[in-house]
Amino acid sequence: MRVLLTGGTGFIGARLKTRLAGAGHDVTIVSRGPAGDVTWEPDAIRTAVGASDAVVHLAGENVFARRWSVAQKHTLRTSRIDTTRLLAEAVADRRPGAFITASAIGYYGTSAERRFVAGDEPGDDFLARLCVDWEAARQPAVDAGVRTATLRIGVVQGLGDGALQKMLLPFKLGLGGPVGHGRQWVSWIHMEDLLAMLAWLLENEDTHGEYNGTAPNPVSNRELSTTLGRVLHRPAIVPLPGFVLRLMLGGVAELVRGGQHVTPGRALTEGFSFRFPELEPALRDLLDR
């Protein structure tokens, strides 16, 4: 299959490119940098979409890259919504076989009590509204009848970047611990399962609509900290006060403090199988290498 991939030089995308190429797919990368095969110029996008059997769209500014200033919020929105709309319009015009897009479990908002599944209504904070508009930008492709599937991605457990990499140093120094009271939910997924799920959506012609990209067993922030400490053979008892987190991260700290319990019931029902449904084996796979 000829696959056009955006975000193909990022934390998830670079690994997905390797996986798809290893499975025999011909992958073309869209990027503003020199590592790309196609630029984001609209005519180049339309031509590349027309030469592809499927489009996988992962591009977007990292939510945790910077504090959420007014300018950064604008960047978070435009890097997702504008690119998705551009691709969706090209997909609607050129009609490849599939359009696979990323979103985030931030769609649901945060809650200590609710249990979210695909099909639930969105939240009403900044990230939830961003995700709603991000997903709405797919509509030209949907209206054109192109099979469109979206994965709402949780907290990715992988090395090289992301949440786990940022946690390793303090935990290795024995300074790790839960955030605040530690009862907030963390809906996580091992990188290998995330890549497998994206490939499953791409290759399975029966998939469409929205899916949650999370493992079946969310954990509390305290359990995450305790398990990571155990895997690293370090104590994990030093709590990080919420006000310190907010000083460090600004508005994005509310995502960490609020938490979300999100499960992938629809993917499981439709036949997807997780290699790492439990947290400790997932962390040991990553950190015992």
ChimeraX attribute file (.defattr): number of C-alpha atoms within 10 A of each C-alpha:
attribute: neighborCount
match mode: 1-to-1
recipient: residues
	/A:1	16
	/A:2	16
	/A:3	25
	/A:4	26
	/A:5	28
	/A:6	28
	/A:7	22
	/A:8	25
	/A:9	20
	/A:10	16
	/A:11	18
	/A:12	20
	/A:13	20
	/A:14	15
	/A:15	16
	/A:16	26
	/A:17	24
	/A:18	13
	/A:19	16
	/A:20	19
	/A:21	15
	/A:22	10
	/A:23	11
	/A:24	10
	/A:25	14
	/A:26	15
	/A:27	22
	/A:28	21
	/A:29	22
	/A:30	24
	/A:31	18
	/A:32	14
	/A:33	10
	/A:34	8
	/A:35	11
	/A:36	17
	/A:37	15
	/A:38	20
	/A:39	17
	/A:40	16
	/A:41	11
	/A:42	13
	/A:43	11
	/A:44	13
	/A:45	19
	/A:46	19
	/A:47	13
	/A:48	21
	/A:49	25
	/A:50	17
	/A:51	15
	/A:52	22
	/A:53	16
	/A:54	26
	/A:55	26
	/A:56	28
	/A:57	24
	/A:58	24
	/A:59	22
	/A:60	21
	/A:61	18
	/A:62	13
	/A:63	14
	/A:64	12
	/A:65	12
	/A:66	14
	/A:67	18
	/A:68	18
	/A:69	11
	/A:70	8
	/A:71	9
	/A:72	15
	/A:73	18
	/A:74	11
	/A:75	17
	/A:76	18
	/A:77	19
	/A:78	16
	/A:79	16
	/A:80	23
	/A:81	21
	/A:82	14
	/A:83	21
	/A:84	26
	/A:85	19
	/A:86	18
	/A:87	25
	/A:88	29
	/A:89	19
	/A:90	22
	/A:91	28
	/A:92	20
	/A:93	15
	/A:94	19
	/A:95	21
	/A:96	21
	/A:97	17
	/A:98	26
	/A:99	28
	/A:100	23
	/A:101	26
	/A:102	23
	/A:103	24
	/A:104	21
	/A:105	28
	/A:106	25
	/A:107	25
	/A:108	28
	/A:109	21
	/A:110	25
	/A:111	17
	/A:112	14
	/A:113	11
	/A:114	11
	/A:115	13
	/A:116	21
	/A:117	17
	/A:118	19
	/A:119	12
	/A:120	10
	/A:121	12
	/A:122	17
	/A:123	17
	/A:124	15
	/A:125	15
	/A:126	14
	/A:127	24
	/A:128	19
	/A:129	18
	/A:130	22
	/A:131	25
	/A:132	20
	/A:133	16
	/A:134	25
	/A:135	22
	/A:136	14
	/A:137	21
	/A:138	26
	/A:139	17
	/A:140	20
	/A:141	24
	/A:142	20
	/A:143	12
	/A:144	15
	/A:145	14
	/A:146	20
	/A:147	21
	/A:148	26
	/A:149	22
	/A:150	24
	/A:151	24
	/A:152	22
	/A:153	21
	/A:154	25
	/A:155	19
	/A:156	23
	/A:157	21
	/A:158	21
	/A:159	15
	/A:160	9
	/A:161	13
	/A:162	17
	/A:163	14
	/A:164	17
	/A:165	12
	/A:166	12
	/A:167	15
	/A:168	18
	/A:169	12
	/A:170	13
	/A:171	21
	/A:172	16
	/A:173	11
	/A:174	17
	/A:175	18
	/A:176	23
	/A:177	24
	/A:178	21
	/A:179	20
	/A:180	19
	/A:181	14
	/A:182	20
	/A:183	17
	/A:184	25
	/A:185	25
	/A:186	26
	/A:187	25
	/A:188	27
	/A:189	26
	/A:190	27
	/A:191	21
	/A:192	20
	/A:193	22
	/A:194	23
	/A:195	19
	/A:196	19
	/A:197	21
	/A:198	21
	/A:199	17
	/A:200	16
	/A:201	25
	/A:202	26
	/A:203	13
	/A:204	11
	/A:205	12
	/A:206	10
	/A:207	19
	/A:208	19
	/A:209	14
	/A:210	19
	/A:211	26
	/A:212	26
	/A:213	30
	/A:214	30
	/A:215	26
	/A:216	22
	/A:217	17
	/A:218	22
	/A:219	21
	/A:220	20
	/A:221	23
	/A:222	22
	/A:223	21
	/A:224	22
	/A:225	23
	/A:226	20
	/A:227	20
	/A:228	26
	/A:229	21
	/A:230	14
	/A:231	14
	/A:232	18
	/A:233	12
	/A:234	17
	/A:235	18
	/A:236	25
	/A:237	16
	/A:238	16
	/A:239	16
	/A:240	16
	/A:241	13
	/A:242	16
	/A:243	12
	/A:244	13
	/A:245	18
	/A:246	16
	/A:247	11
	/A:248	13
	/A:249	17
	/A:250	15
	/A:251	15
	/A:252	19
	/A:253	19
	/A:254	15
	/A:255	17
	/A:256	21
	/A:257	24
	/A:258	15
	/A:259	22
	/A:260	28
	/A:261	26
	/A:262	28
	/A:263	24
	/A:264	19
	/A:265	17
	/A:266	15
	/A:267	22
	/A:268	13
	/A:269	9
	/A:270	10
	/A:271	9
	/A:272	16
	/A:273	14
	/A:274	19
	/A:275	13
	/A:276	19
	/A:277	18
	/A:278	17
	/A:279	22
	/A:280	17
	/A:281	16
	/A:282	19
	/A:283	20
	/A:284	15
	/A:285	13
	/A:286	16
	/A:287	14
	/A:288	9
	/A:289	5
